[in-house]
Structure formats: C-alpha cells, structure tokens
C-alpha cells in the first residue's frame, strides 16, 4: 500500500511529499498523528516547490556572482548606510517600483551588491535578469538584425527587476541610446531597475549623449531611485592583500 502511494506521489510530481512520506516510513521516524502527518507532507511539498522555484529564477537571472546580502562588507571606510542596505532585503523597493543606482570605483563591490540584492529578490519569488551593459546592447543589436528585437525587449519588460552592470564604460551610440530609452520607458512606473557604474550619476548625461534623450532617461531613472555610493579601496585588492 505504502509503495503504491509513493509511486502515485512520484507520478503526480509531488516530489517533496514523496521524500517526506518515504522518510516517515523508517523505524526511526517520528510517530505522527494523522493530522500531523498531513501537515508534514503538505509543508514538505510546499517547501520543495518554493525551493525549485527559487532555483529556476536564480538560474534564469544569470548573475555574475553567487552573492548574498549577509556577505556585504560594511567596513567604515566604505561609508555604507547599513540600515538602507538591509531594507533592500525586503524588496519593498520592487513593490514600490523604485530603482537603485550603485556607484563606486573599480573593484568597490558594486556588482556583488547588485547581485546580492538580485539573489534576495529571487528568493522572494521575483523575476530578475542580470546583464553586463556591453553584452546587453550587443544582444539587442544582434536581435535587430535577426528580427527578434521585440521579443527581447518584451522579455526585459516582464522582469520584476532588471540589473544593468558596468554602465558607462563607453559612450552610447545612437542605436544603443534609443534601445536604452525604450528599456527605461517600458520600466518607468512599472518595474524596478538596478544600475551599477564606476561613474557618478552626474556623469551619465554625457555617456548617454543627445541631451533630449539623456534628460528623459535620467528623469525617469533618478526621481524615484535609491542611491548608493561605495567608498574605500578596491575589494579585490583588499582580499588579495589578505592572501
């Protein structure tokens, strides 16, 4: 009977319930009441589905780093507002459709922080996508050539959180500028975006180029954005000196 029940669970893809029920059959298992056993099985299935969902979301995001909020360095030299960073863990900024702009010198930990916030968003069930700026615009240019541009833009638009890393390493050309405007316009007031850059926000106008478009983009990005400016020496250099 138990063997048949286990087989039915497997066929129904109730994998969490399957493993929980299988373990409950061992002589060393807790002697559950009927109500306790049902609650245990349901909770196990719920946990399993949530974990698999988080794994899918994390894999789809394609993060640069496997980062966690707990590992962010709050050394005094970095001049970070610990309360501000910890508040991001609730992802309330995503609910409020707000943005986060992270700036700092090379190796300051911008990409790690952006990825950590992104991982946290995935753990709460949000759809996230991470892109290096150059790779993003290369992909969009290629998609214009092969006819899949609208599909890619729509995919970006559907993400609860879009992370654009290494922004501003080179000025945008006309094609990338209009693609960037389209991305920001689609997300404005609808979904959140995190942008990480070596350059201060005040220098982004020149990087974007064409004053009218730059004004429109920055107006949409900045007015509801949380800003983080990471100070201190390069984290990569700091870690290397510890070796």
C-alpha positions as a Markdown table, in Angstrom:
| # | Residue | x | y | z |
|---|---|---|---|---|
| 1 | Unk | 0.0 | 0.0 | 0.0 |
| 2 | Unk | 2.7 | 2.4 | 1.0 |
| 3 | Unk | 4.8 | 1.5 | -2.1 |
| 4 | Unk | 1.8 | 2.3 | -4.3 |
| 5 | Unk | 1.2 | 5.6 | -2.5 |
| 6 | Unk | 4.8 | 6.6 | -3.1 |
| 7 | Unk | 4.6 | 5.7 | -6.7 |
| 8 | Unk | 1.4 | 7.8 | -7.1 |
| 9 | Unk | 3.2 | 10.7 | -5.5 |
| 10 | Unk | 6.1 | 10.4 | -7.9 |
| 11 | Unk | 3.8 | 10.2 | -10.9 |
| 12 | Unk | 1.9 | 13.3 | -9.7 |
| 13 | Unk | 5.3 | 15.0 | -9.3 |
| 14 | Unk | 4.7 | 15.5 | -5.6 |
| 15 | Unk | 8.5 | 15.2 | -5.0 |
| 16 | Unk | 8.6 | 17.0 | -1.7 |
| 17 | Unk | 5.7 | 14.9 | -0.4 |
| 18 | Unk | 7.3 | 11.8 | -1.8 |
| 19 | Unk | 10.5 | 12.3 | 0.1 |
| 20 | Unk | 8.8 | 13.3 | 3.3 |
| 21 | Unk | 6.4 | 10.3 | 3.2 |
| 22 | Unk | 9.3 | 7.9 | 2.4 |
| 23 | Unk | 11.3 | 9.1 | 5.4 |
| 24 | Unk | 8.2 | 8.9 | 7.6 |
| 25 | Unk | 8.1 | 5.1 | 6.9 |
| 26 | Unk | 11.5 | 4.5 | 8.5 |
| 27 | Unk | 11.6 | 2.9 | 12.0 |
| 28 | Unk | 13.4 | 5.9 | 13.4 |
| 29 | Unk | 10.8 | 8.4 | 12.2 |
| 30 | Unk | 8.6 | 10.5 | 14.4 |
| 31 | Unk | 5.3 | 8.8 | 15.3 |
| 32 | Unk | 2.9 | 11.4 | 13.7 |
| 33 | Unk | -0.8 | 11.6 | 14.3 |
| 34 | Unk | -2.9 | 11.7 | 11.1 |
| 35 | Unk | -3.3 | 15.5 | 11.3 |
| 36 | Unk | 0.5 | 15.9 | 11.9 |
| 37 | Unk | 1.4 | 13.6 | 9.1 |
| 38 | Unk | -0.9 | 15.5 | 6.6 |
| 39 | Unk | 0.6 | 18.8 | 7.7 |
| 40 | Unk | 4.1 | 17.5 | 7.5 |
| 41 | Unk | 3.6 | 16.2 | 3.9 |
| 42 | Unk | 1.9 | 19.4 | 2.7 |
| 43 | Unk | 4.6 | 21.6 | 4.2 |
| 44 | Unk | 7.3 | 19.4 | 2.7 |
| 45 | Unk | 5.7 | 19.7 | -0.8 |
| 46 | Unk | 5.3 | 23.4 | -0.3 |
| 47 | Unk | 9.0 | 23.9 | 0.7 |
| 48 | Unk | 10.2 | 21.7 | -2.2 |
| 49 | Unk | 8.2 | 23.7 | -4.8 |
| 50 | Unk | 9.4 | 27.0 | -3.4 |
| 51 | Unk | 13.0 | 25.8 | -3.4 |
| 52 | Unk | 12.7 | 24.7 | -7.0 |
| 53 | Unk | 11.0 | 28.0 | -8.0 |
| 54 | Unk | 13.9 | 29.9 | -6.4 |
| 55 | Unk | 16.4 | 27.7 | -8.3 |
| 56 | Unk | 14.7 | 28.3 | -11.6 |
| 57 | Unk | 14.5 | 32.1 | -11.0 |
| 58 | Unk | 18.2 | 32.3 | -9.9 |
| 59 | Unk | 19.3 | 30.2 | -12.9 |
| 60 | Unk | 17.3 | 32.4 | -15.3 |
| 61 | Unk | 18.7 | 35.6 | -13.9 |
| 62 | Unk | 22.3 | 34.6 | -14.9 |
| 63 | Unk | 24.0 | 36.5 | -12.1 |
| 64 | Unk | 27.7 | 37.4 | -12.4 |
| 65 | Unk | 28.3 | 36.5 | -8.7 |
| 66 | Unk | 26.7 | 34.0 | -6.4 |
| 67 | Unk | 26.2 | 36.7 | -3.8 |
| 68 | Unk | 24.2 | 37.0 | -0.6 |
| 69 | Unk | 23.2 | 40.1 | 1.4 |
| 70 | Unk | 24.8 | 38.7 | 4.6 |
| 71 | Unk | 28.2 | 38.8 | 3.0 |
| 72 | Unk | 28.2 | 42.5 | 2.1 |
| 73 | Unk | 31.1 | 44.3 | 3.8 |
| 74 | Unk | 30.1 | 47.2 | 6.0 |
| 75 | Unk | 33.6 | 48.4 | 6.8 |
| 76 | Unk | 33.5 | 52.0 | 7.9 |
| 77 | Unk | 35.8 | 53.0 | 5.0 |
| 78 | Unk | 33.0 | 52.1 | 2.5 |
| 79 | Unk | 30.6 | 54.6 | 4.1 |
| 80 | Unk | 27.6 | 52.5 | 3.5 |
| 81 | Unk | 24.3 | 53.0 | 5.2 |
| 82 | Unk | 23.7 | 49.6 | 6.8 |
| 83 | Unk | 20.1 | 50.3 | 7.5 |
| 84 | Unk | 19.5 | 51.3 | 3.9 |
| 85 | Unk | 21.1 | 48.1 | 2.5 |
| 86 | Unk | 19.3 | 45.9 | 5.0 |
| 87 | Unk | 15.9 | 47.4 | 4.0 |
| 88 | Unk | 16.6 | 46.3 | 0.4 |
| 89 | Unk | 16.4 | 42.7 | 1.7 |
| 90 | Unk | 12.6 | 43.0 | 2.0 |
| 91 | Unk | 12.5 | 44.0 | -1.7 |
| 92 | Unk | 9.9 | 46.7 | -0.9 |
| 93 | Unk | 11.6 | 48.8 | -3.5 |
| 94 | Unk | 10.4 | 46.3 | -6.1 |
| 95 | Unk | 6.8 | 46.6 | -4.8 |
| 96 | Unk | 7.1 | 50.3 | -4.9 |
| 97 | Unk | 8.6 | 50.2 | -8.5 |
| 98 | Unk | 11.7 | 52.1 | -7.3 |
| 99 | Unk | 15.2 | 52.0 | -8.7 |
| 100 | Unk | 18.7 | 51.6 | -7.2 |
| 101 | Unk | 21.7 | 53.3 | -8.6 |
| 102 | Unk | 25.1 | 52.0 | -7.3 |
| 103 | Unk | 28.3 | 53.9 | -8.0 |
| 104 | Unk | 31.9 | 53.5 | -6.9 |
| 105 | Unk | 35.4 | 52.9 | -8.2 |
| 106 | Unk | 36.7 | 49.8 | -9.9 |
| 107 | Unk | 36.5 | 46.8 | -7.5 |
| 108 | Unk | 34.5 | 48.6 | -4.9 |
| 109 | Unk | 31.9 | 45.8 | -4.8 |
| 110 | Unk | 29.1 | 47.3 | -6.9 |
| 111 | Unk | 28.5 | 44.2 | -9.0 |
| 112 | Unk | 28.5 | 42.0 | -5.9 |
| 113 | Unk | 26.0 | 44.2 | -4.1 |
| 114 | Unk | 23.7 | 44.4 | -7.2 |
| 115 | Unk | 23.9 | 40.6 | -7.5 |
| 116 | Unk | 23.2 | 40.1 | -3.8 |
| 117 | Unk | 20.0 | 42.2 | -4.0 |
| 118 | Unk | 19.0 | 40.3 | -7.1 |
| 119 | Unk | 19.5 | 36.9 | -5.4 |
| 120 | Unk | 17.4 | 38.2 | -2.5 |
| 121 | Unk | 14.7 | 39.2 | -4.9 |
| 122 | Unk | 14.8 | 35.7 | -6.5 |
| 123 | Unk | 14.4 | 34.1 | -3.0 |
| 124 | Unk | 11.2 | 36.1 | -2.6 |
| 125 | Unk | 9.8 | 34.9 | -5.9 |
| 126 | Unk | 10.6 | 37.9 | -8.1 |
| 127 | Unk | 11.7 | 37.5 | -11.7 |
| 128 | Unk | 15.2 | 39.0 | -12.2 |
| 129 | Unk | 17.6 | 39.4 | -15.1 |
| 130 | Unk | 21.2 | 40.5 | -14.8 |
| 131 | Unk | 23.1 | 42.0 | -17.7 |
| 132 | Unk | 26.6 | 43.4 | -18.3 |
| 133 | Unk | 25.9 | 46.7 | -20.2 |
| 134 | Unk | 28.0 | 45.8 | -23.3 |
| 135 | Unk | 26.6 | 42.3 | -23.6 |
| 136 | Unk | 23.0 | 43.7 | -23.2 |
| 137 | Unk | 23.5 | 46.2 | -26.1 |
| 138 | Unk | 25.3 | 43.7 | -28.2 |
| 139 | Unk | 22.4 | 41.2 | -27.8 |
| 140 | Unk | 19.9 | 43.9 | -28.7 |
| 141 | Unk | 21.8 | 44.9 | -31.8 |
| 142 | Unk | 22.0 | 41.3 | -32.9 |
| 143 | Unk | 18.3 | 40.9 | -32.3 |
| 144 | Unk | 17.6 | 43.8 | -34.6 |
| 145 | Unk | 19.5 | 42.0 | -37.3 |
| 146 | Unk | 17.8 | 38.7 | -36.8 |
| 147 | Unk | 14.3 | 40.1 | -36.2 |
| 148 | Unk | 13.9 | 39.1 | -32.6 |
| 149 | Unk | 14.3 | 42.6 | -31.1 |
| 150 | Unk | 10.7 | 43.0 | -30.0 |
| 151 | Unk | 10.8 | 39.6 | -28.4 |
| 152 | Unk | 14.0 | 40.5 | -26.4 |
| 153 | Unk | 12.5 | 43.9 | -25.4 |
| 154 | Unk | 9.3 | 42.2 | -24.2 |
| 155 | Unk | 11.3 | 39.7 | -22.2 |
| 156 | Unk | 13.2 | 42.5 | -20.4 |
| 157 | Unk | 10.0 | 44.4 | -19.8 |
| 158 | Unk | 8.4 | 41.4 | -18.0 |
| 159 | Unk | 11.2 | 41.2 | -15.4 |
| 160 | Unk | 10.3 | 42.4 | -11.9 |
| 161 | Unk | 13.9 | 43.6 | -11.5 |
| 162 | Unk | 16.4 | 44.3 | -14.3 |
| 163 | Unk | 20.1 | 44.7 | -13.3 |
| 164 | Unk | 22.4 | 46.5 | -15.6 |
| 165 | Unk | 26.1 | 46.3 | -14.6 |
| 166 | Unk | 29.2 | 48.2 | -15.7 |
| 167 | Unk | 27.2 | 51.0 | -17.1 |
| 168 | Unk | 29.2 | 53.9 | -18.6 |
| 169 | Unk | 32.4 | 52.1 | -19.6 |
| 170 | Unk | 31.9 | 53.7 | -23.1 |
| 171 | Unk | 29.5 | 56.2 | -24.5 |
| 172 | Unk | 26.3 | 55.0 | -26.1 |
| 173 | Unk | 25.9 | 55.3 | -29.9 |
| 174 | Unk | 22.6 | 56.2 | -31.5 |
| 175 | Unk | 21.3 | 52.7 | -31.7 |
| 176 | Unk | 22.1 | 51.8 | -28.1 |
| 177 | Unk | 20.8 | 55.2 | -26.8 |
| 178 | Unk | 17.4 | 54.5 | -28.3 |
| 179 | Unk | 17.3 | 50.9 | -27.0 |
| 180 | Unk | 18.2 | 52.2 | -23.6 |
| 181 | Unk | 15.5 | 54.8 | -23.8 |
| 182 | Unk | 13.0 | 52.1 | -24.7 |
| 183 | Unk | 14.0 | 49.9 | -21.8 |
| 184 | Unk | 13.8 | 52.7 | -19.3 |
| 185 | Unk | 10.5 | 53.9 | -20.7 |
| 186 | Unk | 9.0 | 50.4 | -20.5 |
| 187 | Unk | 10.0 | 50.0 | -16.9 |
| 188 | Unk | 9.2 | 53.5 | -15.6 |
| 189 | Unk | 6.5 | 53.2 | -13.0 |
| 190 | Unk | 6.0 | 49.5 | -13.8 |
| 191 | Unk | 9.1 | 47.6 | -12.7 |
| 192 | Unk | 12.4 | 48.2 | -10.9 |
| 193 | Unk | 16.0 | 48.5 | -12.2 |
| 194 | Unk | 19.4 | 48.5 | -10.6 |
| 195 | Unk | 22.3 | 50.1 | -12.4 |
| 196 | Unk | 25.9 | 49.8 | -11.3 |
| 197 | Unk | 28.5 | 52.1 | -12.6 |
| 198 | Unk | 32.0 | 53.4 | -12.0 |
| 199 | Unk | 30.9 | 56.9 | -12.9 |
| 200 | Unk | 28.9 | 59.2 | -10.6 |
| 201 | Unk | 25.3 | 59.7 | -11.7 |
| 202 | Unk | 26.1 | 63.3 | -12.7 |
| 203 | Unk | 28.4 | 62.0 | -15.4 |
| 204 | Unk | 25.8 | 59.7 | -17.0 |
| 205 | Unk | 24.3 | 62.5 | -19.1 |
| 206 | Unk | 27.5 | 62.7 | -21.2 |
| 207 | Unk | 27.7 | 58.9 | -21.5 |
| 208 | Unk | 24.1 | 58.7 | -22.8 |
| 209 | Unk | 24.5 | 61.6 | -25.2 |
| 210 | Unk | 21.9 | 63.6 | -27.1 |
| 211 | Unk | 20.6 | 66.0 | -24.5 |
| 212 | Unk | 16.9 | 65.5 | -25.0 |
| 213 | Unk | 17.1 | 61.7 | -24.7 |
| 214 | Unk | 19.6 | 61.8 | -21.8 |
| 215 | Unk | 17.3 | 64.2 | -19.9 |
| 216 | Unk | 14.3 | 61.9 | -20.5 |
| 217 | Unk | 16.2 | 58.8 | -19.4 |
| 218 | Unk | 17.7 | 60.3 | -16.3 |
| 219 | Unk | 14.5 | 61.9 | -15.3 |
| 220 | Unk | 12.8 | 58.5 | -15.3 |
| 221 | Unk | 15.7 | 56.8 | -13.6 |
| 222 | Unk | 16.7 | 59.2 | -10.8 |
| 223 | Unk | 13.5 | 60.7 | -9.5 |
| 224 | Unk | 12.4 | 57.6 | -7.6 |
| 225 | Unk | 15.8 | 56.0 | -7.1 |
| 226 | Unk | 17.8 | 54.9 | -4.0 |
| 227 | Unk | 21.4 | 55.9 | -4.5 |
| 228 | Unk | 24.5 | 54.1 | -3.1 |
| 229 | Unk | 28.0 | 55.5 | -3.5 |
| 230 | Unk | 30.5 | 52.9 | -2.3 |
| 231 | Unk | 33.8 | 54.5 | -1.0 |
| 232 | Unk | 37.0 | 52.9 | 0.1 |
| 233 | Unk | 39.7 | 50.8 | -1.6 |
| 234 | Unk | 39.1 | 48.1 | -4.1 |
| 235 | Unk | 37.6 | 45.0 | -2.5 |
| 236 | Unk | 39.6 | 42.8 | -4.9 |
| 237 | Unk | 42.8 | 44.5 | -3.9 |
| 238 | Unk | 41.8 | 44.2 | -0.2 |
| 239 | Unk | 41.1 | 40.5 | -0.5 |
| 240 | Unk | 44.3 | 39.9 | -2.4 |
| 241 | Unk | 46.3 | 41.6 | 0.4 |
| 242 | Unk | 44.8 | 39.2 | 2.9 |
| 243 | Unk | 46.1 | 36.1 | 1.0 |
